[in-house]
């Protein structure tokens, strides 16, 4: 969310968000938070590409359209965007996909229901794999049960992670499928970018509707430059605030 309090048809209000008023910007980032591609939400569209995938799926297809097709990218996302049709379409393009998914988007995959899984011990998992497409849907009971779909990450090997067991009043090892560990490892790049940009956002205000979007481009360009700088060998380790100060000077 890019904060904006003026009047514009694309301004959004999302209750419960840290930034409730402003422009919604769909973003594609790497796990470290480097912004690869973004697309501002402009309201309801009747002619957007891939409308059969819904809003979330069409956003993913728009963001990945600029990626080179000769690279085997893996996309990690949450349940708002995930669907079986989207995973199959990305697979045909040569892209892998892993993400949580809502039960009503699994095309009636015969896995145990959420109510049944919730009664099972913590760490219980079950999965089914389509032998034709090699797409698997995994059910895992952590603090709450959830489903995760993947075309590139396997369930095996199953590792152990420590979780608080309330009945035992202590942390105990529970089994965790590999696909869940991969999702936790590579998910969250957009949140990292959003957090870093929000910490030192340019606060010069203007009544022009385009100003906040222009400032967003400056902030994200600064953040991307900092990400590049951190990867260089032999460079002084500086935090984002010091990096911005050096650029300003």
C-alpha positions as CSV (number, residue, x, y, z in Angstrom):
1,X,0.0,0.0,0.0
2,X,1.3,3.4,-1.0
3,X,-0.3,6.0,1.4
4,X,-2.5,8.7,-0.2
5,X,-5.3,10.7,1.4
6,X,-6.5,12.8,-1.5
7,X,-9.3,12.0,-4.0
8,X,-8.7,9.5,-6.8
9,X,-10.7,6.7,-8.4
10,X,-7.9,4.2,-7.7
11,X,-7.5,5.0,-4.0
12,X,-8.3,2.0,-1.8
13,X,-9.5,1.6,1.8
14,X,-8.4,-1.7,3.4
15,X,-9.5,-2.2,7.0
16,X,-6.9,-3.6,9.4
17,X,-3.9,-2.7,7.3
18,X,-1.1,-0.5,8.7
19,X,-1.7,1.8,5.7
20,X,-5.5,1.9,5.3
21,X,-5.8,4.6,2.6
22,X,-3.8,4.7,-0.6
23,X,-2.9,3.0,-3.8
24,X,-2.6,-0.8,-3.9
25,X,0.5,-1.9,-5.8
26,X,0.9,-5.5,-6.7
27,X,4.6,-6.4,-6.4
28,X,6.9,-9.2,-7.5
29,X,10.0,-9.5,-5.3
30,X,12.9,-11.9,-4.7
31,X,13.2,-13.4,-1.2
32,X,15.5,-10.6,-0.1
33,X,13.0,-8.0,-1.0
34,X,14.4,-6.8,-4.4
35,X,11.5,-5.3,-6.4
36,X,11.4,-7.0,-9.8
37,X,8.1,-5.8,-11.2
38,X,5.1,-3.9,-9.9
39,X,1.6,-3.1,-11.2
40,X,-0.7,-0.5,-9.6
41,X,-4.3,-1.7,-9.0
42,X,-6.6,0.6,-11.0
43,X,-10.0,-0.8,-10.0
44,X,-12.3,-3.3,-11.6
45,X,-11.3,-4.2,-15.2
46,X,-13.4,-6.2,-17.6
47,X,-10.7,-6.6,-20.3
48,X,-7.7,-7.7,-18.2
49,X,-5.8,-10.8,-19.5
50,X,-6.5,-14.2,-18.0
51,X,-9.8,-13.3,-16.5
52,X,-10.6,-17.0,-16.1
53,X,-8.0,-17.1,-13.3
54,X,-9.7,-14.5,-11.2
55,X,-8.1,-11.2,-10.0
56,X,-5.3,-12.9,-8.1
57,X,-4.3,-15.2,-10.9
58,X,-4.4,-12.5,-13.6
59,X,-2.2,-10.3,-11.4
60,X,0.4,-13.1,-11.1
61,X,0.4,-13.5,-14.9
62,X,0.8,-9.8,-15.4
63,X,3.8,-9.7,-13.0
64,X,5.6,-12.7,-14.5
65,X,5.0,-11.6,-18.1
66,X,8.3,-9.6,-18.0
67,X,10.4,-12.5,-16.8
68,X,12.6,-14.4,-19.3
69,X,11.0,-17.7,-20.3
70,X,14.4,-19.5,-20.5
71,X,15.0,-19.3,-16.8
72,X,13.3,-21.9,-14.4
73,X,11.9,-19.4,-11.9
74,X,10.0,-20.5,-8.9
75,X,7.1,-18.3,-7.7
76,X,6.0,-18.3,-4.0
77,X,2.7,-16.7,-3.1
78,X,-0.1,-16.9,-0.6
79,X,-3.6,-18.2,-0.9
80,X,-5.1,-15.0,-2.3
81,X,-3.4,-15.7,-5.7
82,X,-3.2,-19.5,-5.8
83,X,-5.4,-21.8,-7.9
84,X,-4.9,-25.1,-9.7
85,X,-5.4,-23.4,-13.1
86,X,-2.8,-20.8,-12.4
87,X,-0.2,-23.5,-11.3
88,X,-0.8,-25.5,-14.5
89,X,-0.5,-22.4,-16.7
90,X,2.8,-21.4,-15.0
91,X,4.0,-24.9,-15.3
92,X,3.4,-24.8,-19.1
93,X,5.4,-21.6,-19.2
94,X,8.3,-23.3,-17.5
95,X,7.8,-21.7,-14.1
96,X,7.4,-23.5,-10.8
97,X,4.9,-22.4,-8.2
98,X,4.4,-23.0,-4.5
99,X,1.8,-21.4,-2.3
100,X,-1.0,-21.8,0.2
101,X,-4.4,-22.4,-1.4
102,X,-8.0,-22.1,-0.3
103,X,-10.0,-25.4,-0.1
104,X,-12.5,-24.3,-2.7
105,X,-9.8,-23.9,-5.3
106,X,-8.4,-27.4,-5.2
107,X,-10.8,-28.8,-7.8
108,X,-12.3,-31.1,-5.2
109,X,-9.0,-32.8,-4.3
110,X,-10.0,-35.6,-1.9
111,X,-7.9,-34.6,1.1
112,X,-9.3,-34.6,4.6
113,X,-11.4,-31.5,5.5
114,X,-10.1,-28.8,7.8
115,X,-12.4,-29.9,10.6
116,X,-10.9,-33.4,10.5
117,X,-7.3,-32.3,10.3
118,X,-7.8,-29.8,13.2
119,X,-8.6,-32.8,15.5
120,X,-5.4,-34.6,14.5
121,X,-2.0,-34.1,16.4
122,X,0.2,-31.2,15.5
123,X,2.4,-32.0,12.6
124,X,0.0,-34.4,10.9
125,X,0.2,-34.2,7.1
126,X,-1.3,-35.8,4.1
127,X,-0.8,-35.2,0.4
128,X,-1.9,-36.2,-3.1
129,X,0.0,-35.8,-6.4
130,X,-1.4,-35.7,-9.9
131,X,0.7,-38.2,-11.9
132,X,0.1,-36.4,-15.1
133,X,1.2,-32.9,-14.1
134,X,3.3,-33.8,-11.0
135,X,1.4,-31.1,-9.0
136,X,0.9,-31.9,-5.4
137,X,-1.5,-30.6,-2.7
138,X,-0.4,-31.0,0.9
139,X,-2.4,-30.7,4.0
140,X,-0.4,-29.9,7.2
141,X,-1.7,-29.3,10.7
142,X,0.5,-26.6,12.4
143,X,-1.1,-24.1,14.8
144,X,-4.0,-24.3,12.4
145,X,-4.5,-26.6,9.4
146,X,-3.8,-25.3,5.9
147,X,-3.3,-26.5,2.3
148,X,-0.3,-25.8,0.2
149,X,0.1,-26.5,-3.6
150,X,3.3,-26.9,-5.5
151,X,4.6,-27.9,-8.9
152,X,8.3,-27.7,-8.0
153,X,8.8,-28.6,-4.4
154,X,8.3,-32.2,-3.1
155,X,6.8,-33.3,0.2
156,X,9.8,-35.5,1.0
157,X,12.1,-35.4,2.8
158,X,10.1,-34.7,6.0
159,X,12.1,-32.8,8.6
160,X,11.4,-32.0,12.2
161,X,10.7,-28.5,13.6
162,X,10.1,-27.4,17.2
163,X,6.6,-26.3,18.0
164,X,4.9,-25.4,21.3
165,X,2.6,-28.2,22.4
166,X,0.1,-26.7,24.9
167,X,-0.9,-30.1,26.4
168,X,2.8,-30.8,27.2
169,X,3.6,-27.2,28.2
170,X,6.9,-27.3,26.2
171,X,8.3,-27.3,22.7
172,X,8.5,-30.7,21.0
173,X,9.7,-31.8,17.5
174,X,6.9,-32.3,15.0
175,X,7.2,-33.5,11.4
176,X,7.2,-30.8,8.7
177,X,7.0,-31.6,4.9
178,X,9.8,-30.2,2.7
179,X,7.3,-28.2,0.7
180,X,6.3,-26.2,3.8
181,X,9.9,-25.5,4.7
182,X,10.6,-24.2,1.2
183,X,7.6,-22.0,1.3
184,X,8.6,-20.5,4.7
185,X,12.2,-20.0,3.4
186,X,11.4,-18.1,0.2
187,X,8.1,-16.4,1.0
188,X,7.9,-12.9,2.4
189,X,10.1,-10.8,0.0
190,X,7.3,-8.3,-0.6
191,X,6.8,-7.8,3.1
192,X,10.6,-7.2,3.5
193,X,10.6,-4.6,0.7
194,X,7.4,-2.9,2.1
195,X,8.9,-2.8,5.6
196,X,12.2,-1.3,4.5
197,X,10.5,1.3,2.3
198,X,8.0,2.2,5.0
199,X,10.8,2.8,7.6
200,X,12.3,5.7,5.7
201,X,9.6,6.7,3.2
202,X,9.9,10.2,1.7
203,X,7.4,12.3,3.6
204,X,7.1,15.4,1.4
205,X,3.4,15.8,0.8
206,X,1.6,17.0,-2.2
207,X,-2.0,17.3,-3.4
208,X,-1.1,15.9,-6.8
209,X,-2.4,12.3,-7.2
210,X,0.7,11.1,-9.0
211,X,3.2,12.4,-6.4
212,X,3.0,9.4,-4.0
213,X,3.5,7.0,-6.9
214,X,6.5,8.9,-8.1
215,X,7.9,8.9,-4.6
216,X,7.3,5.2,-4.4
217,X,9.4,4.7,-7.5
218,X,12.2,6.7,-5.8
219,X,12.0,4.8,-2.6
220,X,12.0,1.3,-4.3
221,X,14.8,2.3,-6.6
222,X,16.8,3.3,-3.5
223,X,15.9,0.0,-1.9
224,X,16.9,-2.0,-4.9
225,X,20.3,-0.2,-5.1
226,X,20.9,-1.0,-1.5
227,X,20.1,-4.7,-2.2
228,X,22.7,-4.6,-5.0
229,X,25.3,-2.9,-2.8
230,X,24.9,-5.5,-0.1
231,X,25.8,-8.3,-2.5
232,X,29.1,-6.8,-3.6
233,X,32.3,-8.4,-2.2
234,X,34.5,-6.2,-0.1
235,X,32.0,-3.4,0.5
236,X,31.4,-1.8,3.8
237,X,28.3,-3.2,5.6
238,X,25.8,-0.4,6.0
239,X,22.2,-0.4,7.0
240,X,19.5,1.1,4.8
241,X,19.4,4.4,6.7
242,X,23.1,5.1,6.3
243,X,22.9,4.1,2.6
244,X,20.2,6.6,2.0
245,X,22.2,9.3,3.8
246,X,25.2,8.6,1.7
247,X,23.1,8.8,-1.5
248,X,21.6,12.1,-0.3
249,X,25.0,13.6,0.4
